[in-house]
Amino acid sequence: MEQESGKKLDAKSVTPIFEEEAQKVAKLPGISAHQVNIAKDYMLKQLSQQWPSDFLTTDLQQYLEADDTKSKL
């Protein structure tokens, strides 16, 4: 994919943006830095694959279940 500027838009070119924005979000009140990193790593992995996953919730189910269990304790 190309931007209007003609630069190639791929996982390598957006990684610094994801890293920078994840750091900002992780510092917000009430936000788990660990969860932000999981999301960032997942999205970067999806961007680098030829065919991204169809179902975000399936891929991240293990994290959703872990958080659900913690909230019930």
PDB file of N, CA, C and O in Angstrom:
ATOM      1  N   MET A   1       0.847  -1.167   0.000  1.00  0.00           N
ATOM      2  CA  MET A   1       0.000   0.000   0.000  1.00  0.00           C
ATOM      3  C   MET A   1       0.894   1.232   0.000  1.00  0.00           C
ATOM      4  O   MET A   1       1.947   1.249   0.637  1.00  0.00           O
ATOM      5  N   GLU A   2       0.459   2.269  -0.726  1.00  0.00           N
ATOM      6  CA  GLU A   2       1.239   3.496  -0.775  1.00  0.00           C
ATOM      7  C   GLU A   2       0.444   4.665  -0.215  1.00  0.00           C
ATOM      8  O   GLU A   2      -0.777   4.741  -0.359  1.00  0.00           O
ATOM      9  N   GLN A   3       1.154   5.549   0.411  1.00  0.00           N
ATOM     10  CA  GLN A   3       0.556   6.784   0.905  1.00  0.00           C
ATOM     11  C   GLN A   3       0.449   7.754  -0.260  1.00  0.00           C
ATOM     12  O   GLN A   3       1.013   7.507  -1.326  1.00  0.00           O
ATOM     13  N   GLU A   4      -0.265   8.850  -0.068  1.00  0.00           N
ATOM     14  CA  GLU A   4      -0.360   9.868  -1.107  1.00  0.00           C
ATOM     15  C   GLU A   4       1.007  10.419  -1.462  1.00  0.00           C
ATOM     16  O   GLU A   4       1.221  10.890  -2.579  1.00  0.00           O
ATOM     17  N   SER A   5       1.933  10.363  -0.516  1.00  0.00           N
ATOM     18  CA  SER A   5       3.277  10.878  -0.761  1.00  0.00           C
ATOM     19  C   SER A   5       4.089   9.949  -1.661  1.00  0.00           C
ATOM     20  O   SER A   5       5.167  10.310  -2.134  1.00  0.00           O
ATOM     21  N   GLY A   6       3.551   8.740  -1.892  1.00  0.00           N
ATOM     22  CA  GLY A   6       4.263   7.765  -2.707  1.00  0.00           C
ATOM     23  C   GLY A   6       5.135   6.832  -1.894  1.00  0.00           C
ATOM     24  O   GLY A   6       5.719   5.897  -2.441  1.00  0.00           O
ATOM     25  N   LYS A   7       5.232   7.071  -0.591  1.00  0.00           N
ATOM     26  CA  LYS A   7       6.023   6.195   0.270  1.00  0.00           C
ATOM     27  C   LYS A   7       5.264   4.908   0.518  1.00  0.00           C
ATOM     28  O   LYS A   7       4.038   4.910   0.635  1.00  0.00           O
ATOM     29  N   LYS A   8       5.996   3.810   0.597  1.00  0.00           N
ATOM     30  CA  LYS A   8       5.383   2.521   0.862  1.00  0.00           C
ATOM     31  C   LYS A   8       4.927   2.448   2.316  1.00  0.00           C
ATOM     32  O   LYS A   8       5.669   2.799   3.232  1.00  0.00           O
ATOM     33  N   LEU A   9       3.705   1.989   2.508  1.00  0.00           N
ATOM     34  CA  LEU A   9       3.140   1.844   3.840  1.00  0.00           C
ATOM     35  C   LEU A   9       3.104   0.361   4.175  1.00  0.00           C
ATOM     36  O   LEU A   9       2.318  -0.400   3.609  1.00  0.00           O
ATOM     37  N   ASP A  10       3.969  -0.040   5.106  1.00  0.00           N
ATOM     38  CA  ASP A  10       4.040  -1.442   5.500  1.00  0.00           C
ATOM     39  C   ASP A  10       4.373  -1.530   6.982  1.00  0.00           C
ATOM     40  O   ASP A  10       4.522  -0.508   7.652  1.00  0.00           O
ATOM     41  N   ALA A  11       4.488  -2.747   7.491  1.00  0.00           N
ATOM     42  CA  ALA A  11       4.743  -2.942   8.927  1.00  0.00           C
ATOM     43  C   ALA A  11       6.015  -2.220   9.373  1.00  0.00           C
ATOM     44  O   ALA A  11       6.055  -1.636  10.456  1.00  0.00           O
ATOM     45  N   LYS A  12       7.035  -2.261   8.549  1.00  0.00           N
ATOM     46  CA  LYS A  12       8.303  -1.625   8.919  1.00  0.00           C
ATOM     47  C   LYS A  12       8.153  -0.107   9.044  1.00  0.00           C
ATOM     48  O   LYS A  12       8.734   0.504   9.941  1.00  0.00           O
ATOM     49  N   SER A  13       7.387   0.489   8.159  1.00  0.00           N
ATOM     50  CA  SER A  13       7.255   1.944   8.188  1.00  0.00           C
ATOM     51  C   SER A  13       6.344   2.436   9.317  1.00  0.00           C
ATOM     52  O   SER A  13       6.499   3.564   9.785  1.00  0.00           O
ATOM     53  N   VAL A  14       5.403   1.608   9.756  1.00  0.00           N
ATOM     54  CA  VAL A  14       4.492   2.053  10.824  1.00  0.00           C
ATOM     55  C   VAL A  14       4.939   1.612  12.216  1.00  0.00           C
ATOM     56  O   VAL A  14       4.383   2.076  13.212  1.00  0.00           O
ATOM     57  N   THR A  15       5.923   0.733  12.304  1.00  0.00           N
ATOM     58  CA  THR A  15       6.391   0.259  13.611  1.00  0.00           C
ATOM     59  C   THR A  15       6.794   1.411  14.529  1.00  0.00           C
ATOM     60  O   THR A  15       6.381   1.415  15.688  1.00  0.00           O
ATOM     61  N   PRO A  16       7.575   2.384  14.074  1.00  0.00           N
ATOM     62  CA  PRO A  16       7.934   3.489  14.979  1.00  0.00           C
ATOM     63  C   PRO A  16       6.707   4.269  15.465  1.00  0.00           C
ATOM     64  O   PRO A  16       6.687   4.754  16.596  1.00  0.00           O
ATOM     65  N   ILE A  17       5.702   4.388  14.624  1.00  0.00           N
ATOM     66  CA  ILE A  17       4.479   5.095  15.009  1.00  0.00           C
ATOM     67  C   ILE A  17       3.752   4.307  16.092  1.00  0.00           C
ATOM     68  O   ILE A  17       3.330   4.872  17.101  1.00  0.00           O
ATOM     69  N   PHE A  18       3.608   3.002  15.881  1.00  0.00           N
ATOM     70  CA  PHE A  18       2.957   2.157  16.881  1.00  0.00           C
ATOM     71  C   PHE A  18       3.718   2.195  18.209  1.00  0.00           C
ATOM     72  O   PHE A  18       3.109   2.278  19.275  1.00  0.00           O
ATOM     73  N   GLU A  19       5.032   2.136  18.140  1.00  0.00           N
ATOM     74  CA  GLU A  19       5.847   2.172  19.363  1.00  0.00           C
ATOM     75  C   GLU A  19       5.625   3.482  20.123  1.00  0.00           C
ATOM     76  O   GLU A  19       5.399   3.477  21.333  1.00  0.00           O
ATOM     77  N   GLU A  20       5.691   4.591  19.408  1.00  0.00           N
ATOM     78  CA  GLU A  20       5.526   5.903  20.029  1.00  0.00           C
ATOM     79  C   GLU A  20       4.130   6.074  20.627  1.00  0.00           C
ATOM     80  O   GLU A  20       3.986   6.528  21.762  1.00  0.00           O
ATOM     81  N   GLU A  21       3.117   5.711  19.867  1.00  0.00           N
ATOM     82  CA  GLU A  21       1.745   5.893  20.346  1.00  0.00           C
ATOM     83  C   GLU A  21       1.432   4.945  21.505  1.00  0.00           C
ATOM     84  O   GLU A  21       0.711   5.315  22.431  1.00  0.00           O
ATOM     85  N   ALA A  22       1.964   3.739  21.457  1.00  0.00           N
ATOM     86  CA  ALA A  22       1.743   2.792  22.555  1.00  0.00           C
ATOM     87  C   ALA A  22       2.340   3.326  23.852  1.00  0.00           C
ATOM     88  O   ALA A  22       1.752   3.165  24.922  1.00  0.00           O
ATOM     89  N   GLN A  23       3.498   3.955  23.761  1.00  0.00           N
ATOM     90  CA  GLN A  23       4.111   4.541  24.956  1.00  0.00           C
ATOM     91  C   GLN A  23       3.235   5.639  25.544  1.00  0.00           C
ATOM     92  O   GLN A  23       3.097   5.750  26.762  1.00  0.00           O
ATOM     93  N   LYS A  24       2.643   6.452  24.668  1.00  0.00           N
ATOM     94  CA  LYS A  24       1.765   7.524  25.128  1.00  0.00           C
ATOM     95  C   LYS A  24       0.516   6.958  25.801  1.00  0.00           C
ATOM     96  O   LYS A  24       0.137   7.382  26.892  1.00  0.00           O
ATOM     97  N   VAL A  25      -0.114   5.996  25.132  1.00  0.00           N
ATOM     98  CA  VAL A  25      -1.353   5.417  25.660  1.00  0.00           C
ATOM     99  C   VAL A  25      -1.091   4.710  26.986  1.00  0.00           C
ATOM    100  O   VAL A  25      -1.897   4.806  27.912  1.00  0.00           O
ATOM    101  N   ALA A  26       0.023   4.005  27.078  1.00  0.00           N
ATOM    102  CA  ALA A  26       0.340   3.241  28.293  1.00  0.00           C
ATOM    103  C   ALA A  26       0.494   4.137  29.519  1.00  0.00           C
ATOM    104  O   ALA A  26       0.382   3.658  30.647  1.00  0.00           O
ATOM    105  N   LYS A  27       0.744   5.410  29.321  1.00  0.00           N
ATOM    106  CA  LYS A  27       0.919   6.347  30.433  1.00  0.00           C
ATOM    107  C   LYS A  27      -0.396   6.978  30.900  1.00  0.00           C
ATOM    108  O   LYS A  27      -0.420   7.679  31.912  1.00  0.00           O
ATOM    109  N   LEU A  28      -1.476   6.736  30.177  1.00  0.00           N
ATOM    110  CA  LEU A  28      -2.758   7.327  30.551  1.00  0.00           C
ATOM    111  C   LEU A  28      -3.303   6.683  31.819  1.00  0.00           C
ATOM    112  O   LEU A  28      -3.084   5.495  32.057  1.00  0.00           O
ATOM    113  N   PRO A  29      -4.004   7.453  32.625  1.00  0.00           N
ATOM    114  CA  PRO A  29      -4.569   6.905  33.865  1.00  0.00           C
ATOM    115  C   PRO A  29      -5.548   5.767  33.583  1.00  0.00           C
ATOM    116  O   PRO A  29      -6.392   5.863  32.691  1.00  0.00           O
ATOM    117  N   GLY A  30      -5.423   4.699  34.351  1.00  0.00           N
ATOM    118  CA  GLY A  30      -6.334   3.568  34.234  1.00  0.00           C
ATOM    119  C   GLY A  30      -6.030   2.613  33.095  1.00  0.00           C
ATOM    120  O   GLY A  30      -6.778   1.662  32.865  1.00  0.00           O
ATOM    121  N   ILE A  31      -4.955   2.854  32.389  1.00  0.00           N
ATOM    122  CA  ILE A  31      -4.580   2.004  31.254  1.00  0.00           C
ATOM    123  C   ILE A  31      -3.459   1.067  31.673  1.00  0.00           C
ATOM    124  O   ILE A  31      -2.495   1.483  32.316  1.00  0.00           O
ATOM    125  N   SER A  32      -3.594  -0.195  31.305  1.00  0.00           N
ATOM    126  CA  SER A  32      -2.567  -1.189  31.605  1.00  0.00           C
ATOM    127  C   SER A  32      -1.502  -1.176  30.505  1.00  0.00           C
ATOM    128  O   SER A  32      -1.794  -1.469  29.346  1.00  0.00           O
ATOM    129  N   ALA A  33      -0.280  -0.838  30.874  1.00  0.00           N
ATOM    130  CA  ALA A  33       0.824  -0.830  29.910  1.00  0.00           C
ATOM    131  C   ALA A  33       1.016  -2.221  29.307  1.00  0.00           C
ATOM    132  O   ALA A  33       1.353  -2.350  28.130  1.00  0.00           O
ATOM    133  N   HIS A  34       0.804  -3.245  30.105  1.00  0.00           N
ATOM    134  CA  HIS A  34       0.930  -4.621  29.619  1.00  0.00           C
ATOM    135  C   HIS A  34      -0.084  -4.894  28.507  1.00  0.00           C
ATOM    136  O   HIS A  34       0.262  -5.482  27.482  1.00  0.00           O
ATOM    137  N   GLN A  35      -1.322  -4.472  28.703  1.00  0.00           N
ATOM    138  CA  GLN A  35      -2.347  -4.694  27.686  1.00  0.00           C
ATOM    139  C   GLN A  35      -2.086  -3.871  26.433  1.00  0.00           C
ATOM    140  O   GLN A  35      -2.349  -4.333  25.323  1.00  0.00           O
ATOM    141  N   VAL A  36      -1.580  -2.679  26.596  1.00  0.00           N
ATOM    142  CA  VAL A  36      -1.233  -1.846  25.442  1.00  0.00           C
ATOM    143  C   VAL A  36      -0.153  -2.533  24.618  1.00  0.00           C
ATOM    144  O   VAL A  36      -0.221  -2.547  23.389  1.00  0.00           O
ATOM    145  N   ASN A  37       0.839  -3.102  25.289  1.00  0.00           N
ATOM    146  CA  ASN A  37       1.905  -3.801  24.567  1.00  0.00           C
ATOM    147  C   ASN A  37       1.389  -5.047  23.852  1.00  0.00           C
ATOM    148  O   ASN A  37       1.841  -5.358  22.750  1.00  0.00           O
ATOM    149  N   ILE A  38       0.452  -5.759  24.463  1.00  0.00           N
ATOM    150  CA  ILE A  38      -0.151  -6.913  23.797  1.00  0.00           C
ATOM    151  C   ILE A  38      -0.836  -6.457  22.507  1.00  0.00           C
ATOM    152  O   ILE A  38      -0.661  -7.070  21.454  1.00  0.00           O
ATOM    153  N   ALA A  39      -1.609  -5.388  22.596  1.00  0.00           N
ATOM    154  CA  ALA A  39      -2.324  -4.871  21.424  1.00  0.00           C
ATOM    155  C   ALA A  39      -1.358  -4.390  20.349  1.00  0.00           C
ATOM    156  O   ALA A  39      -1.545  -4.677  19.166  1.00  0.00           O
ATOM    157  N   LYS A  40      -0.333  -3.666  20.756  1.00  0.00           N
ATOM    158  CA  LYS A  40       0.662  -3.154  19.800  1.00  0.00           C
ATOM    159  C   LYS A  40       1.359  -4.299  19.086  1.00  0.00           C
ATOM    160  O   LYS A  40       1.479  -4.294  17.860  1.00  0.00           O
ATOM    161  N   ASP A  41       1.821  -5.282  19.855  1.00  0.00           N
ATOM    162  CA  ASP A  41       2.522  -6.421  19.262  1.00  0.00           C
ATOM    163  C   ASP A  41       1.608  -7.206  18.325  1.00  0.00           C
ATOM    164  O   ASP A  41       2.036  -7.656  17.262  1.00  0.00           O
ATOM    165  N   TYR A  42       0.349  -7.366  18.725  1.00  0.00           N
ATOM    166  CA  TYR A  42      -0.609  -8.086  17.891  1.00  0.00           C
ATOM    167  C   TYR A  42      -0.820  -7.358  16.564  1.00  0.00           C
ATOM    168  O   TYR A  42      -0.770  -7.974  15.499  1.00  0.00           O
ATOM    169  N   MET A  43      -1.053  -6.059  16.629  1.00  0.00           N
ATOM    170  CA  MET A  43      -1.302  -5.298  15.404  1.00  0.00           C
ATOM    171  C   MET A  43      -0.091  -5.300  14.484  1.00  0.00           C
ATOM    172  O   MET A  43      -0.243  -5.433  13.269  1.00  0.00           O
ATOM    173  N   LEU A  44       1.092  -5.158  15.030  1.00  0.00           N
ATOM    174  CA  LEU A  44       2.286  -5.192  14.189  1.00  0.00           C
ATOM    175  C   LEU A  44       2.468  -6.561  13.548  1.00  0.00           C
ATOM    176  O   LEU A  44       2.888  -6.655  12.395  1.00  0.00           O
ATOM    177  N   LYS A  45       2.155  -7.618  14.283  1.00  0.00           N
ATOM    178  CA  LYS A  45       2.231  -8.967  13.717  1.00  0.00           C
ATOM    179  C   LYS A  45       1.223  -9.120  12.578  1.00  0.00           C
ATOM    180  O   LYS A  45       1.539  -9.694  11.536  1.00  0.00           O
ATOM    181  N   GLN A  46       0.022  -8.609  12.780  1.00  0.00           N
ATOM    182  CA  GLN A  46      -0.999  -8.700  11.740  1.00  0.00           C
ATOM    183  C   GLN A  46      -0.581  -7.932  10.484  1.00  0.00           C
ATOM    184  O   GLN A  46      -0.823  -8.388   9.367  1.00  0.00           O
ATOM    185  N   LEU A  47       0.040  -6.778  10.666  1.00  0.00           N
ATOM    186  CA  LEU A  47       0.471  -5.972   9.533  1.00  0.00           C
ATOM    187  C   LEU A  47       1.574  -6.642   8.720  1.00  0.00           C
ATOM    188  O   LEU A  47       1.725  -6.376   7.528  1.00  0.00           O
ATOM    189  N   SER A  48       2.337  -7.506   9.367  1.00  0.00           N
ATOM    190  CA  SER A  48       3.460  -8.133   8.664  1.00  0.00           C
ATOM    191  C   SER A  48       3.069  -9.440   7.976  1.00  0.00           C
ATOM    192  O   SER A  48       3.869 -10.011   7.235  1.00  0.00           O
ATOM    193  N   GLN A  49       1.859  -9.912   8.211  1.00  0.00           N
ATOM    194  CA  GLN A  49       1.421 -11.159   7.585  1.00  0.00           C
ATOM    195  C   GLN A  49       0.783 -10.885   6.227  1.00  0.00           C
ATOM    196  O   GLN A  49       0.215  -9.817   5.994  1.00  0.00           O
ATOM    197  N   GLN A  50       0.887 -11.865   5.340  1.00  0.00           N
ATOM    198  CA  GLN A  50       0.275 -11.710   4.025  1.00  0.00           C
ATOM    199  C   GLN A  50      -1.245 -11.610   4.153  1.00  0.00           C
ATOM    200  O   GLN A  50      -1.883 -10.802   3.478  1.00  0.00           O
ATOM    201  N   TRP A  51      -1.814 -12.440   5.026  1.00  0.00           N
ATOM    202  CA  TRP A  51      -3.256 -12.449   5.234  1.00  0.00           C
ATOM    203  C   TRP A  51      -3.537 -12.263   6.719  1.00  0.00           C
ATOM    204  O   TRP A  51      -3.330 -13.186   7.507  1.00  0.00           O
ATOM    205  N   PRO A  52      -4.001 -11.089   7.107  1.00  0.00           N
ATOM    206  CA  PRO A  52      -4.321 -10.877   8.519  1.00  0.00           C
ATOM    207  C   PRO A  52      -5.461 -11.785   8.970  1.00  0.00           C
ATOM    208  O   PRO A  52      -6.242 -12.271   8.153  1.00  0.00           O
ATOM    209  N   SER A  53      -5.543 -11.999  10.240  1.00  0.00           N
ATOM    210  CA  SER A  53      -6.577 -12.830  10.831  1.00  0.00           C
ATOM    211  C   SER A  53      -7.955 -12.205  10.623  1.00  0.00           C
ATOM    212  O   SER A  53      -8.097 -10.982  10.595  1.00  0.00           O
ATOM    213  N   ASP A  54      -8.961 -13.059  10.476  1.00  0.00           N
ATOM    214  CA  ASP A  54     -10.331 -12.585  10.311  1.00  0.00           C
ATOM    215  C   ASP A  54     -10.980 -12.169  11.627  1.00  0.00           C
ATOM    216  O   ASP A  54     -11.849 -11.298  11.657  1.00  0.00           O
ATOM    217  N   PHE A  55     -10.547 -12.804  12.711  1.00  0.00           N
ATOM    218  CA  PHE A  55     -11.240 -12.606  13.974  1.00  0.00           C
ATOM    219  C   PHE A  55     -10.285 -12.195  15.089  1.00  0.00           C
ATOM    220  O   PHE A  55      -9.553 -13.021  15.635  1.00  0.00           O
ATOM    221  N   LEU A  56     -10.303 -10.924  15.412  1.00  0.00           N
ATOM    222  CA  LEU A  56      -9.468 -10.378  16.471  1.00  0.00           C
ATOM    223  C   LEU A  56      -9.741 -11.069  17.801  1.00  0.00           C
ATOM    224  O   LEU A  56      -8.811 -11.410  18.531  1.00  0.00           O
ATOM    225  N   THR A  57     -11.008 -11.272  18.113  1.00  0.00           N
ATOM    226  CA  THR A  57     -11.335 -11.842  19.419  1.00  0.00           C
ATOM    227  C   THR A  57     -10.838 -13.269  19.562  1.00  0.00           C
ATOM    228  O   THR A  57     -10.459 -13.680  20.658  1.00  0.00           O
ATOM    229  N   THR A  58     -10.832 -14.037  18.471  1.00  0.00           N
ATOM    230  CA  THR A  58     -10.319 -15.405  18.543  1.00  0.00           C
ATOM    231  C   THR A  58      -8.831 -15.387  18.853  1.00  0.00           C
ATOM    232  O   THR A  58      -8.357 -16.146  19.698  1.00  0.00           O
ATOM    233  N   ASP A  59      -8.106 -14.533  18.178  1.00  0.00           N
ATOM    234  CA  ASP A  59      -6.660 -14.454  18.381  1.00  0.00           C
ATOM    235  C   ASP A  59      -6.294 -13.998  19.788  1.00  0.00           C
ATOM    236  O   ASP A  59      -5.288 -14.433  20.348  1.00  0.00           O
ATOM    237  N   LEU A  60      -7.104 -13.134  20.347  1.00  0.00           N
ATOM    238  CA  LEU A  60      -6.792 -12.559  21.651  1.00  0.00           C
ATOM    239  C   LEU A  60      -7.619 -13.163  22.787  1.00  0.00           C
ATOM    240  O   LEU A  60      -7.618 -12.640  23.901  1.00  0.00           O
ATOM    241  N   GLN A  61      -8.317 -14.249  22.511  1.00  0.00           N
ATOM    242  CA  GLN A  61      -9.195 -14.868  23.496  1.00  0.00           C
ATOM    243  C   GLN A  61      -8.477 -15.208  24.799  1.00  0.00           C
ATOM    244  O   GLN A  61      -9.029 -15.027  25.884  1.00  0.00           O
ATOM    245  N   GLN A  62      -7.256 -15.698  24.690  1.00  0.00           N
ATOM    246  CA  GLN A  62      -6.518 -16.059  25.906  1.00  0.00           C
ATOM    247  C   GLN A  62      -6.336 -14.861  26.828  1.00  0.00           C
ATOM    248  O   GLN A  62      -6.367 -15.014  28.050  1.00  0.00           O
ATOM    249  N   TYR A  63      -6.147 -13.672  26.263  1.00  0.00           N
ATOM    250  CA  TYR A  63      -5.978 -12.472  27.080  1.00  0.00           C
ATOM    251  C   TYR A  63      -7.321 -11.996  27.629  1.00  0.00           C
ATOM    252  O   TYR A  63      -7.405 -11.534  28.767  1.00  0.00           O
ATOM    253  N   LEU A  64      -8.371 -12.111  26.813  1.00  0.00           N
ATOM    254  CA  LEU A  64      -9.710 -11.713  27.256  1.00  0.00           C
ATOM    255  C   LEU A  64     -10.178 -12.593  28.411  1.00  0.00           C
ATOM    256  O   LEU A  64     -10.736 -12.099  29.391  1.00  0.00           O
ATOM    257  N   GLU A  65      -9.950 -13.886  28.291  1.00  0.00           N
ATOM    258  CA  GLU A  65     -10.348 -14.818  29.355  1.00  0.00           C
ATOM    259  C   GLU A  65      -9.562 -14.564  30.638  1.00  0.00           C
ATOM    260  O   GLU A  65     -10.118 -14.625  31.735  1.00  0.00           O
ATOM    261  N   ALA A  66      -8.278 -14.282  30.500  1.00  0.00           N
ATOM    262  CA  ALA A  66      -7.436 -14.012  31.669  1.00  0.00           C
ATOM    263  C   ALA A  66      -7.926 -12.767  32.395  1.00  0.00           C
ATOM    264  O   ALA A  66      -7.988 -12.754  33.625  1.00  0.00           O
ATOM    265  N   ASP A  67      -8.270 -11.729  31.658  1.00  0.00           N
ATOM    266  CA  ASP A  67      -8.775 -10.494  32.276  1.00  0.00           C
ATOM    267  C   ASP A  67     -10.134 -10.713  32.912  1.00  0.00           C
ATOM    268  O   ASP A  67     -10.416 -10.160  33.975  1.00  0.00           O
ATOM    269  N   ASP A  68     -10.980 -11.512  32.279  1.00  0.00           N
ATOM    270  CA  ASP A  68     -12.297 -11.806  32.819  1.00  0.00           C
ATOM    271  C   ASP A  68     -12.173 -12.557  34.146  1.00  0.00           C
ATOM    272  O   ASP A  68     -12.913 -12.290  35.093  1.00  0.00           O
ATOM    273  N   THR A  69     -11.249 -13.480  34.201  1.00  0.00           N
ATOM    274  CA  THR A  69     -11.037 -14.267  35.434  1.00  0.00           C
ATOM    275  C   THR A  69     -10.555 -13.350  36.557  1.00  0.00           C
ATOM    276  O   THR A  69     -11.007 -13.478  37.695  1.00  0.00           O
ATOM    277  N   LYS A  70      -9.651 -12.437  36.251  1.00  0.00           N
ATOM    278  CA  LYS A  70      -9.128 -11.509  37.254  1.00  0.00           C
ATOM    279  C   LYS A  70     -10.226 -10.598  37.796  1.00  0.00           C
ATOM    280  O   LYS A  70     -10.263 -10.294  38.988  1.00  0.00           O
ATOM    281  N   SER A  71     -11.124 -10.164  36.902  1.00  0.00           N
ATOM    282  CA  SER A  71     -12.159  -9.221  37.334  1.00  0.00           C
ATOM    283  C   SER A  71     -13.194  -9.891  38.237  1.00  0.00           C
ATOM    284  O   SER A  71     -13.885  -9.206  38.991  1.00  0.00           O
ATOM    285  N   LYS A  72     -13.312 -11.214  38.172  1.00  0.00           N
ATOM    286  CA  LYS A  72     -14.272 -11.936  39.003  1.00  0.00           C
ATOM    287  C   LYS A  72     -13.710 -12.304  40.371  1.00  0.00           C
ATOM    288  O   LYS A  72     -14.451 -12.745  41.249  1.00  0.00           O
ATOM    289  N   LEU A  73     -12.415 -12.126  40.555  1.00  0.00           N
ATOM    290  CA  LEU A  73     -11.795 -12.476  41.831  1.00  0.00           C
ATOM    291  C   LEU A  73     -12.045 -11.425  42.887  1.00  0.00           C
ATOM    292  O   LEU A  73     -11.589 -11.569  44.021  1.00  0.00           O
TER     293      LEU A  73
END
